[in-house]
């Protein structure tokens, strides 16, 4: 009896120790050798970013010229005033606009500048006096009697970051400073909407993140037209010559790019990098046969059929082999001799004066009729020099639209200065930078949060150190961008937001994330079961037996005690 | 970097955006007009001269400025050579010359005749020379003679980079990915395991004095299948597309119904004039095709353009400065072997492949070529099928010998058919790492005697990293066969390294034999003289010899192939063995042993049961 008891105890000890070895050594060993490497990610910070609270701050300086405030009122002019405007876009996104307004009276030099004969001159000399920083604005309040502005114009928006505001007639005398400011307030806000960010622009920039409420069709169309924010763009000019037998076309694209396009792109260089190239495509046909209109003695393309025009051409345009940035295509189409002249017709059967159209997020096409360059007795092929000024005027306008430099609808009474030599006013650039920064921040935040979500959901994915590094740098840049937007440093905000978007895209599209993505669990278990099942069943059984033995013995002991 | 694929989803996208555009323009004409006006104002202020010019009525604007002389030039050419076997060989060449400099600081970005996609590749990757070929079928040198542009079966790519490139391997990897997008081919499978740097066989064909082979990369993909999807992007590179000139003949349904099809793109810098003060870039696109007498020609010895290509010619490409068709009539000077219609008075002689050949020339830029029917359909009709071809001076073949799946032997035979001259050849062999060459078994024998190579460059392979590279300079005695043999052992691959059809076998790329073959006639060494394109591809440095490159057949080698359900079987089997061993050990360790009464026998038990039923005490 004693020997069997000893034997049984030895058996129990042996199975316990084997179970202990399996649990202490085997399971951790298996765990360590089969686990995927997952580097640490700043999850809490990413979760904070998922709830995007953006604050945009703009500095506004309001300068009162002589004759707008009484001397005794001058002392009462408050120095600064901060106004906040909050919008909740959806449950995860909230916007807050902060306008920090500074009030002061004009100094002598500014008074001199404001006494210039025309508004354009005043604008120029005010600009030389002080350089306002990127994203800030100066509004000069001029007396009602000032001759700077034409009769029916109340507000003049210059080429830089200044605006002239005519003081209303009813505000001439005998009003308190509070009344004056209260009167100016909404008008300054209007100026700001035109020259700096407006709520529609910013929500349009957030369209990648927030589903826009349907209904406002126009603003959706506006936001769809411009290209998405990208660190670089390729601009390709293509000359389509469907009939090289009759027309030998020459275009001085190199010179035209230098004169017309390059200044604009230099100005836009803080927003993105641009590269330009051009090509000539022969025998490139449009996808639609134009119809002959005998009343005009010309061929016409209906606006309904424009949609099908570019398809066959597109196949020959070719993508840029050397980069993956989005391409803006500008096509100049010289119709063949048999189908000239060719005009584009709008819905009302009217000739479109520019003979050009554009396609959102793709580019523009211009039809350039060359049949007037030669008479009926001309000997083919005819050499034709293309008038690049005419062509580039159209392409430049299309380029501005496609890049999102909107000329937003100005309220009545506003006069906008004509474009400068660069084709882009400073405040237009600021507007673009505001919306681009917000768009970049929103896109990068969405990318990073969805990456974190994906990694959280699929445990198989290996997270290498370089991905963790990219994610952390994206998060840091995002935080910096948000902080700079809050502080009103527009230039830095855009810079950081670009870095954030680059790092987040690099992390998201890293090929190493794909390796073990689809390794299903059931196959893994099919491989483990032949080993695990025969090992674990005896251990479990003997453990169960030990437990039941122990329980029985305790029962016996209890019975004995009783 | 993601390879650019020829996806057509982009097209779909365009359809959508275009629809958008149409809607847009018509909906808001006012907005757009206003913005265009705005830009016009800007022009007027900035460029008064331009604005003034614009103000004048349109018809006069073209008058004042002179038409600039284009700096690029395009030529097209078709050579047709009737072969003795009754087959017919057609070779297209399209050459674009562009006087520009891709490598200087200012970026070249305005393209006219030169294709933009290739120009961007050259400037982005600092390419000095690029040669790429796609071939379907094997060129039978013994039946057809030498081709104008030799190419191995499958895809071949070799590139010389500028010496300013620091990371050549990285650039090469990116370049192959981009090219695979441009040509819709599997060039992205080129990696370090099939790339070599030949030290002597591939010298630059253009100008330039850098011959440091660190900047050269050479790779072949013998498995590559060439078809329409490669032809379409190739045709897109031509200025006239497939709309005018000789290119209308390039219809894939006929081109791929042939015994041999090879298309290539060669880019290199060449001299502009004999002084070589300015360089231009030359893009040569070639397409060679051999139509079979029996499958394409229905067994009749009669060929026409229509029969070959199912098209006739009606015009030259209007952009081409020269557009010609050459018919090789060297074997038939008096017209007794075959007849040509329409006949042409133009004859031309050219030195090609060490021989003086005579050609009938049809100039497509002359309207008289097309006659009264406005269409040219060349007809070649044989009168007799006599005559014999001269054996080509140099040709080569290769095969694998040996049995079993462990070892084997590669035999390369090189034939020198010259009656009295011996000449040296350079043999380049690239063998994948999974055939382990035993280089000590390398033997070179000619006429039964050992023929010691005067130069051997051997780079051993590294498993999964790089292939074997063997280059030798061998002197071939006159009228002889030289045999190069080397033994190899087949390696075992990891189970993920097998191709989807492993029992098909593994390809070993063609050997390349490059040589200066002694010529019968004096060759032309003036590189800038106006010559037909087909005779000016390989630069000729000596009058007495000409350059030939010969490719052997690719090899197909079987490797030991496992059963691919094996890994799971192995796992199951090992687990079972482990489980059985573990189970008995466990049993032994945990079972408690006790002496048990031996159980009563069966008869006794039965008796007991019966006794129990009867109510009698058991035994």
Interface residues (C-beta under 8 A of the other chain):
Chain A: X3 X4 X7 X8 X10 X11 X12 X14 X15 X18 X221 X224 X225 X236 X244 X245 X248 X250 X252 X253 X254 X259 X260 X275 X276 X277 X278 X279 X280 X282 X283 X303 X304 X305 X306 X307 X308 X309 X310 X311 X314 X315 X316 X318 X319 X320 X321 X322 X324 X344 X346 X347 X352 X353 X354 X357 X358 X359 X360 X361 X362 X372 X373 X381 X383 X384 X385 X387 X389 X390 X392 X393 X394 X396 X397 X400 X401 X407 X418 X419 X420 X421 X423 X526 X527 X530 X531 X533 X534 X535 X538 X539 X542
Chain B: X2 X4 X10 X11 X14 X15 X17 X18 X19 X20 X21 X22 X24 X25 X26 X27 X29 X32 X33 X34 X35 X36 X38 X39 X40 X41 X42 X43 X45 X46 X47 X50 X51 X53 X54 X58 X59 X61 X62 X65 X67 X68 X107 X109 X110 X111 X112 X113 X115 X116 X117 X120 X121 X123 X124 X178 X181 X182 X236 X239 X240 X241 X243 X244 X315 X318 X319 X568 X571 X572 X575 X576 X578 X579 X580 X582 X583 X586 X587 X589 X590 X591 X592 X593 X594
